[in-house]
Amino acid sequence: MAASAHAARRRPAARKARPAARRGPSRIKWDRLGRVALTLVLAAILYSYLHPTISFFQTYTGNSAAKAKRHQLLQENRALHERIKSSKNQLVIEREARGQGMVAEGETPTVARGLGG
């Protein structure tokens, strides 16, 4: 009986106090914060694509210029081959070769310097 009387006097455990519900609107505007964060992430992604895009356009324009130069050189090469084929005279071929700085077999090449005024 003493044990049951002792249990009857026991107080219930203290309950933890819950925080009171907030009265009024939140001070943080989550929709605005979400939009700002999304904008910053999008800007970072676009910035990461910036250098490869610039590099692509530089390569593209350089490739176009190289193709144009190649086309010009091919035309010049064809024209020179046609001149050689059309010229049957050995003297004309020899004069053209010397004009390009070529030397005939058995000749000794020489360079004259200081002839210009």
Summary of the structure (lengths in Angstrom):
residues: 117
radius of gyration: 45.9
end to end distance: 136.2
largest distance: 142.1
contacts: 161
relative contact order: 0.03
helix: 63%
strand: 0%
